[in-house]
Amino acid sequence: MSAQSGSRSGLVTATLEPVAGVFPRRKNLAEAAPDPAAVDVRHVQPYEATKTYRCPGCDHEINPGTGHEVVVPHRAPENRRHWHSACWRRITRS
C-alpha cells in the first residue's frame, strides 16, 4: 500500500496493490469445475449439513446448516466436492 498526502484537505489517500494469496482468492471456475456428465450430483438439505466445507467454485466456506450440492466424479468417488448450489448452477449453465 502506498500513501499520498492530499494537498488542501490534509487527508491521506491510499492505493491498494494486489497481494498474492489474500482476499479475494476466487479460482477460475473453468479449472475448478468437473464435466457435469462425468459426475453424480446430490443436493444436501440444510438439516443434513453438519460440517464446514470449502466450495471449489468460490473458495468460501459452506457453513453447517447450509443446503448445498455434493458432486461425486464417476471414476473417482473419493474426490467428491461440496459446492454452493449457486456456484454449481453457474458453472453448469454455461
C-alpha positions in Angstrom: 0.0 0.0 0.0 1.3 3.4 -0.8 0.1 6.6 0.8 0.0 10.1 -0.6 -0.9 13.4 1.2 -3.8 15.3 -0.1 -2.8 18.9 -0.9 -5.6 21.0 0.7 -7.6 18.8 3.0 -4.7 17.1 4.8 -6.3 13.7 4.0 -4.1 10.7 3.2 -5.1 8.8 0.0 -4.2 5.1 -0.1 -3.6 3.0 -3.2 -4.1 -0.7 -2.6 -2.0 -3.1 -4.5 -2.9 -6.8 -5.0 -1.2 -9.3 -2.8 -1.0 -12.9 -3.8 -2.9 -15.3 -1.6 -5.0 -12.5 0.0 -8.8 -11.9 -0.4 -10.3 -12.4 -2.9 -9.0 -16.0 -3.5 -11.5 -16.8 -6.2 -10.5 -19.5 -8.6 -11.2 -19.8 -12.3 -14.5 -21.7 -12.4 -13.5 -23.5 -15.6 -10.5 -25.0 -13.8 -12.4 -26.0 -10.7 -15.5 -27.5 -12.4 -15.7 -31.1 -13.5 -17.6 -32.2 -16.6 -21.3 -32.3 -15.5 -21.8 -35.5 -17.5 -19.0 -37.3 -15.6 -20.4 -36.7 -12.1 -23.3 -37.5 -9.9 -24.8 -34.5 -8.0 -26.8 -34.8 -4.8 -28.4 -31.9 -3.0 -27.7 -31.8 0.7 -30.7 -30.4 2.7 -29.8 -27.7 5.4 -30.7 -30.1 8.2 -28.3 -32.7 6.8 -25.3 -30.3 6.6 -23.4 -30.7 9.8 -19.8 -29.9 8.8 -18.0 -27.0 7.3 -16.7 -27.4 3.7 -14.9 -25.2 1.2 -16.6 -24.6 -2.1 -14.2 -25.1 -5.1 -16.3 -22.6 -7.1 -15.7 -19.5 -4.9 -13.2 -20.8 -2.3 -15.5 -19.7 0.5 -16.8 -21.8 3.3 -20.1 -23.7 3.3 -21.3 -23.5 6.9 -23.2 -26.1 8.8 -27.0 -25.7 8.2 -26.5 -24.5 4.6 -28.0 -26.5 1.8 -25.5 -27.3 -1.0 -24.5 -29.8 -3.7 -22.2 -32.8 -3.3 -20.5 -33.5 -6.6 -19.1 -37.0 -7.0 -16.9 -38.0 -10.0 -17.9 -41.4 -11.5 -14.3 -42.6 -11.8 -13.0 -41.2 -8.5 -15.7 -41.0 -5.9 -13.1 -40.3 -3.2 -12.6 -36.9 -4.9 -16.1 -35.7 -4.1 -16.5 -31.9 -3.5 -19.1 -29.8 -1.8 -20.3 -26.8 -3.8 -22.6 -23.9 -3.0 -25.8 -24.5 -5.0 -25.4 -21.2 -6.8 -21.8 -21.9 -7.7 -22.7 -25.3 -9.2 -25.7 -23.8 -11.2 -23.4 -21.0 -12.5 -20.9 -23.5 -14.0 -23.4 -25.9 -15.3 -25.5 -23.4 -17.3 -22.5 -22.2 -19.4 
